[in-house]
């Protein structure tokens, strides 16, 4: 590269740096917060080690269900059953955007986004996935521009590319406040974002809402190219509990089953609305690992019972999913409906198709 090119690049870098606006980062981490660290300083789960699970489906786990109408076996389906959500008067309106993404209107009118990702993955994994096996998730139900403009807060459970998309952060803009777990703010571009980093079991006021960061049983490696990590458990992961007037909405984020669900219930009591994952547990070669960090449908039902969920809204399946760690687009939903009957679960289920919303 010649001297002229170097000067041009230097000038461009200075111009971009001048245009960048530093982010405002608040850290909520009291000294007595429960955040376990490994010996090398990396974060770890509250309950690491081998797991035993209360219930496991062993055979005939994916029977067809009359309320799940599919174009092909367990593929391109819609749930058409009668919804039996209890009358709750929480003031929350929940819209499922697809995969792990939710838009929630809170009782005080604030518009909240949870793990908003519009496309399959954040760059560059989106290109790597398409080039490697040709898979490409159908675009989910993304909020309208006017909804993005009125967003009060965005919550990210962790940094994996299907939950944290930097391009979507740019689209949402810096008028919203961003809530992340500890040591995650460095992954935002400098654009004047208001970022709150939180430890597990800490809280923060947001208008009339109280935001609680709670544990999840997961991990946080952010992989660029094979075996090269941008972040390898040096940023924490979390679930989120939003409270208004004693009414509580819980977004679990990606999580496996562990005792942390009982811990959450012990601290916060019964939870009105539980947004719980039921997918990405199946893998022929790495079945134990996938289930270790993701809940099966029967794990999610067990967790909902332990949390005291007054209604459970499942996510992770659907036509806007890419069957990552699952058999088909709706296999997890079929397993959920089957296991709910086998387990005689009394937790009310509210099953949405992508784009649907419900006021509770």
C-alpha positions in Angstrom: 0.0 0.0 0.0 1.5 3.4 -1.0 1.8 6.5 1.1 -1.2 8.2 -0.5 -3.5 5.2 0.3 -2.3 5.1 3.9 -3.0 8.8 4.3 -6.5 8.3 2.8 -7.3 5.4 5.2 -6.0 7.4 8.1 -8.1 10.3 7.3 -11.2 8.1 6.9 -10.6 6.4 10.2 -10.3 9.8 11.9 -13.5 11.0 10.3 -15.4 7.9 11.5 -13.9 8.2 15.0 -15.0 11.9 15.0 -18.6 10.9 14.0 -18.8 8.2 16.7 -20.5 9.1 20.0 -19.4 7.3 23.1 -21.9 5.1 24.8 -23.2 5.7 28.3 -22.7 2.5 30.3 -24.2 2.0 33.8 -23.0 -1.1 35.8 -25.3 -2.6 38.4 -23.3 -5.1 40.3 -23.4 -4.9 44.1 -20.6 -6.7 46.0 -23.0 -9.4 47.3 -24.5 -10.2 43.9 -24.5 -13.9 42.9 -22.3 -14.2 39.9 -20.0 -17.3 39.9 -16.6 -17.0 38.3 -14.3 -19.9 37.2 -10.7 -19.8 38.3 -9.6 -18.1 35.1 -12.1 -15.3 35.6 -14.7 -16.5 33.1 -18.4 -16.6 34.0 -20.0 -19.9 34.7 -23.5 -21.2 35.6 -24.9 -21.3 39.1 -25.3 -25.1 38.9 -22.5 -26.5 36.6 -21.8 -30.2 36.2 -23.8 -33.3 35.3 -27.5 -33.0 35.2 -30.4 -35.3 36.0 -33.8 -34.3 34.5 -37.2 -35.0 36.2 -38.9 -36.1 32.9 -37.5 -37.3 29.6 -39.5 -38.3 26.5 -38.1 -41.7 25.4 -40.2 -42.7 22.4 -43.0 -41.4 20.2 -42.2 -37.9 21.1 -43.6 -36.1 18.0 -47.1 -37.4 17.3 -49.2 -35.3 15.0 -51.7 -33.0 16.8 -55.1 -32.0 15.4 -54.6 -28.4 16.4 -51.2 -28.1 14.5 -52.0 -27.9 10.8 -49.0 -28.5 8.6 -48.2 -28.4 4.9 -45.8 -31.3 5.4 -45.1 -33.6 8.4 -44.2 -31.1 11.3 -43.2 -28.5 8.7 -44.7 -25.1 7.7 -47.4 -25.3 10.3 -49.9 -23.1 12.1 -51.4 -23.7 15.5 -55.2 -23.4 15.2 -56.4 -24.7 18.6 -58.6 -22.8 21.0 -56.6 -20.6 23.3 -57.3 -21.0 27.0 -55.3 -18.2 28.6 -56.6 -17.3 32.0 -58.1 -13.9 32.6 -55.2 -12.1 34.3 -55.5 -8.3 33.9 -51.7 -7.8 34.0 -51.7 -4.9 31.5 -49.0 -6.6 29.4 -49.5 -7.1 25.6 -47.1 -9.8 24.2 -46.3 -10.2 20.5 -44.1 -13.0 19.3 -41.9 -12.0 16.4 -40.4 -15.4 15.9 -37.6 -17.6 17.3 -36.6 -15.8 20.6 -37.8 -12.3 19.7 -40.7 -10.6 21.5 -42.3 -7.1 21.5 -44.1 -6.3 24.7 -46.2 -3.3 25.5 -46.0 -2.8 29.3 -48.9 -1.5 31.4 -47.4 2.0 31.6 -47.3 2.1 27.7 -43.6 1.5 27.3 -42.6 -0.6 24.3 -40.1 -3.3 25.0 -38.1 -5.6 22.8 -36.6 -8.9 23.9 -33.7 -10.5 21.9 -34.8 -8.7 18.7 -33.1 -10.3 15.7 -34.7 -9.7 12.3 -32.7 -12.2 10.2 -31.2 -15.6 10.7 -28.0 -14.6 12.4 -25.9 -11.5 12.9 -23.0 -10.9 10.5 -20.7 -12.8 9.6 -22.3 -16.1 10.8 -25.3 -15.4 8.6 -23.1 -15.7 5.5 -21.1 -18.7 6.9 -24.3 -20.6 7.7 -25.7 -20.0 4.2 -22.5 -20.9 2.5 -21.9 -24.0 4.6 -25.2 -25.8 4.3 -27.6 -23.5 2.5 -29.9 -23.0 5.5 -31.6 -19.6 5.7 -34.3 -18.8 8.2 -37.5 -17.2 6.9 -37.6 -13.6 8.0 -39.6 -13.2 11.2 -42.2 -10.6 12.0 -40.1 -7.4 12.5 -41.6 -4.3 14.2 -42.7 -1.4 12.0 -40.5 1.6 11.8 -42.8 3.6 14.0 -42.7 0.9 16.6 -38.9 0.9 16.6 -38.9 4.7 17.0 -41.0 4.4 20.2 -39.0 1.6 21.7 -38.3 2.4 25.4 -36.0 -0.5 26.2 -34.3 -3.5 24.6 -33.3 -6.6 26.6 -30.6 -9.0 25.4 -30.2 -12.4 27.2 -26.8 -13.1 25.7 -24.4 -12.5 22.8 -25.1 -15.4 20.5 -25.6 -14.4 16.9 -29.3 -15.5 16.8 -30.1 -13.3 19.8 -27.8 -10.3 19.5 -27.6 -8.5 16.1 -25.5 -5.4 15.8 -27.2 -4.3 12.6 -30.6 -4.4 14.3 -29.2 -2.4 17.2 -28.3 0.3 14.6 -31.9 0.1 13.2 -33.5 0.5 16.6 -31.2 3.5 17.4 -30.0 5.2 20.6 -33.3 6.6 21.8 -34.0 3.3 23.7 -32.2 2.0 26.8 -30.4 -1.3 26.4 -30.3 -3.9 29.2 -27.6 -6.5 29.1 -25.8 -8.8 31.5 -22.4 -7.9 32.9 -19.5 -7.1 30.6 -21.6 -7.1 27.4 -21.5 -3.3 26.6 -18.2 -3.6 24.8 -20.0 -5.4 22.0 -22.0 -2.3 21.0 -20.6 0.1 18.5 -20.0 3.7 19.8 -23.2 5.5 18.9 -24.4 7.2 22.0 -26.3 4.1 23.3 -27.6 4.1 26.9 -26.5 0.7 28.2 -27.2 -0.9 31.6 -25.1 -3.9 32.5 -26.6 -6.0 35.3 -25.6 -8.8 37.5 -28.0 -11.7 38.4 -30.6 -10.8 41.0 -30.1 -7.1 40.7 -32.8 -4.6 39.7 -33.2 -1.2 38.0 -36.1 1.2 37.6 -37.5 1.9 34.1 -40.3 4.4 34.4 -43.1 2.6 36.3 -41.4 -0.7 35.7 -38.9 -2.6 37.8 -36.3 -4.6 35.8 -34.7 -7.6 37.4 -31.8 -9.5 35.8 -32.0 -13.2 36.8 -29.8 -16.3 36.1 -30.0 -18.5 33.0 -28.2 -21.8 32.5 -26.3 -21.2 29.3 -23.0 -19.8 27.9 -21.8 -16.9 25.9 -19.1 -17.7 23.3 -19.4 -15.5 20.3 -17.7 -17.3 17.4 -16.4 -15.6 14.3 -14.5 -18.2 12.3 -14.0 -21.7 13.5 -12.4 -21.7 17.0 -11.7 -18.0 17.0 -13.7 -16.3 19.7 -14.8 -12.6 20.1 -16.0 -13.4 23.6 -15.6 -16.7 25.4 -17.6 -16.6 28.7 -16.1 -13.2 29.6 -19.6 -11.7 29.3 -22.4 -12.8 31.5 -25.8 -14.2 30.2 -29.2 -13.7 31.9 -32.9 -13.9 31.9 -35.2 -10.8 32.5 -38.1 -10.3 34.8 -40.2 -7.1 34.3 -42.5 -6.1 37.1 -45.4 -3.6 37.3 -47.7 -3.2 40.2 -46.9 -6.7 41.4 -47.6 -8.3 38.0 -44.5 -10.0 36.5 -43.4 -11.0 33.0 -40.4 -13.4 32.7 -38.3 -13.9 29.6 -35.9 -16.8 30.2 -33.6 -16.3 27.3 -31.7 -19.4 26.1 -31.3 -21.7 29.0 -31.0 -25.3 30.1 -32.9 -26.8 33.0 -31.3 -26.4 36.4 -32.1 -25.4 40.0 -31.9 -21.7 39.1 -35.7 -21.8 38.2 -36.4 -22.7 41.9 -34.1 -19.8 43.0 -36.0 -17.4 40.8 -39.3 -18.5 42.3 -38.0 -18.3 45.8 -37.0 -14.6 45.3 -40.0 -13.4 43.3 -42.9 -15.7 43.9 -45.4 -16.8 41.3 -44.8 -15.3 37.8 -47.8 -14.2 35.8 -46.4 -14.5 32.2 -43.5 -16.9 31.4 -41.8 -16.7 28.0 -40.0 -20.0 27.9 -37.8 -21.7 25.2 -38.7 -25.3 24.1 -36.3 -25.9 21.2 -32.6 -26.5 20.2 -32.3 -29.5 22.5 -32.0 -32.2 19.7 -28.7 -33.1 18.1 -27.8 -36.6 16.9 -24.1 -36.2 17.9 -24.1 -33.7 20.7 -27.5 -34.5 22.4 -26.3 -34.2 26.0 -24.6 -30.8 25.3 -27.6 -29.4 23.5 -29.9 -30.3 26.3 -27.5 -29.1 28.9 -27.9 -25.5 27.6 -31.4 -25.7 26.2 -34.7 -26.9 27.6 -36.7 -29.7 26.1 -40.4 -29.1 26.0 -40.8 -31.3 29.1 -37.9 -29.4 30.8 -39.8 -26.2 30.1 -43.0 -27.6 31.5 -41.2 -28.6 34.7 -39.6 -25.1 34.9 -43.0 -23.5 34.4 -44.4 -25.5 37.3 -41.4 -24.6 39.5 -41.7 -20.9 38.6 -45.4 -20.9 39.4 -46.2 -19.6 36.0 -49.8 -18.5 35.6 -49.4 -18.8 31.9 -46.6 -20.1 29.7 -45.9 -18.8 26.2 -43.4 -21.2 24.4 -40.9 -20.1 21.8 -38.1 -21.4 19.6 -40.1 -23.4 17.2 -41.9 -22.0 14.1 -41.8 -21.3 10.4 -39.3 -18.5 11.1 -36.9 -20.9 12.8 -34.1 -22.8 11.1 -34.4 -26.1 12.9 -31.1 -25.5 14.7 -30.8 -28.5 17.0 -34.4 -29.7 16.2 -36.0 -32.2 13.8 -38.3 -29.8 12.0 -40.0 -26.4 12.2 -42.7 -27.6 14.6 -41.4 -30.8 16.2 -40.7 -29.0 19.5 -44.4 -27.8 19.6 -45.7 -31.3 18.9 -43.5 -32.7 21.7 -44.7 -30.0 24.0 -48.4 -30.8 23.4 -47.7 -34.5 23.8 -45.6 -34.2 26.9 -48.1 -31.8 28.6 -50.7 -34.6 28.4 -48.3 -37.3 29.5 -47.1 -35.2 32.5 -50.6 -34.1 33.3 -49.3 -30.5 33.5 -51.6 -28.0 34.9 -49.7 -24.9 33.7 -51.9 -23.0 31.2 -50.4 -22.8 27.8 -50.8 -19.9 25.3 -49.5 -21.0 21.9 -48.8 -18.2 19.4 -47.9 -18.3 15.7 -45.2 -15.8 14.6 -46.6 -12.3 14.5 -49.6 -13.0 16.8 -50.1 -11.0 20.0 -52.2 -11.3 23.1 -53.2 -9.0 25.9 -53.1 -10.6 29.3 
